Every structure is written in structure tokens, then in C-alpha cells.
Amino acid sequence: MPSTNSYPYARAALSLLLLILLVLNFSKTIDSQAKQPLDASFSRALITFGVVRSINAVISVVQGTEIAIEPGGGSV
């Protein structure tokens, strides 16, 4: 079984990596970079939802509409 001091550079590198990740976690750089594409995708999703709901409403109206064409204006 290796002793705890056999990998000092690996432990230091891991500690440094964790420290960098901790600093990045509390900084707003990653959040601000991710916010713009996320807002754009929400806008596209909202527009798409509105268009699809409008098309659905038009299709529902067309399906519920009956056209009666009678020759000579009267019923046969």
C-alpha cells in the first residue's frame, strides 16, 4: 500500500485544480457567458410556442367550420 506522501505533486495539482474551480464557481464569468445563449433559446422557444398555438387555433376553427353548398339556394 503506497504511503500518503508518495504522490506529492499529484496532490498539489489536485488541490490547485479544486481551488481554481472554487474561484470560478463564485465568479460570474461563466454565468454571464452562459446567460446570453440561454436567453436567446428561451426567446426562440417562446416565439415557437406562440406560432404553434396560433396554428392550432386556426386548424381548430377550420375543422369546426361546415360549408353547405346547395344548388339553387334551396335544400334538395
C-alpha positions in Angstrom: 0.0 0.0 0.0 1.5 3.3 -1.0 2.1 5.9 1.6 0.2 9.3 1.5 3.5 11.1 0.6 4.3 9.1 -2.5 2.4 11.5 -4.8 3.1 15.0 -3.6 2.8 16.7 -7.0 -0.4 14.9 -7.8 -2.0 16.0 -4.6 -0.7 19.6 -5.1 -2.1 19.6 -8.6 -5.4 18.3 -7.4 -5.6 20.9 -4.7 -4.8 23.7 -7.2 -7.4 22.4 -9.6 -10.0 22.4 -6.8 -9.0 25.9 -5.8 -9.4 27.2 -9.3 -12.8 25.5 -9.7 -13.9 27.1 -6.4 -12.8 30.6 -7.5 -14.6 30.1 -10.9 -17.7 28.9 -9.0 -18.0 32.2 -7.2 -17.1 34.4 -10.1 -19.8 35.5 -12.6 -17.7 34.9 -15.7 -19.1 31.5 -16.6 -22.7 32.6 -15.7 -22.5 35.7 -17.9 -21.2 33.6 -20.8 -24.0 31.1 -20.4 -26.8 33.7 -19.9 -26.8 35.0 -23.4 -27.4 31.7 -25.3 -29.9 30.7 -22.7 -31.9 33.9 -23.0 -31.8 33.5 -26.8 -33.1 29.9 -26.6 -35.9 31.0 -24.3 -36.9 33.7 -26.7 -36.9 31.3 -29.6 -38.9 28.8 -27.6 -41.5 31.4 -26.6 -41.9 32.5 -30.3 -42.2 29.0 -31.5 -44.8 28.2 -28.8 -46.8 31.2 -29.8 -46.7 30.3 -33.5 -47.7 26.7 -32.8 -50.6 27.8 -30.6 -51.8 30.1 -33.3 -51.6 27.4 -36.0 -53.5 25.1 -33.6 -56.2 27.7 -33.2 -56.6 28.2 -36.9 -56.8 24.4 -37.5 -59.4 24.0 -34.8 -61.6 26.8 -36.4 -61.2 25.3 -39.8 -62.2 21.8 -38.5 -65.2 23.2 -36.8 -66.5 25.1 -39.8 -69.0 23.4 -42.1 -69.7 24.7 -45.5 -73.1 23.9 -47.0 -73.4 24.4 -50.7 -76.8 23.8 -52.1 -77.8 24.1 -55.7 -80.3 26.8 -56.4 -80.1 28.1 -52.9 -82.6 25.6 -51.5 -82.4 22.1 -50.0 -82.9 19.1 -52.1 
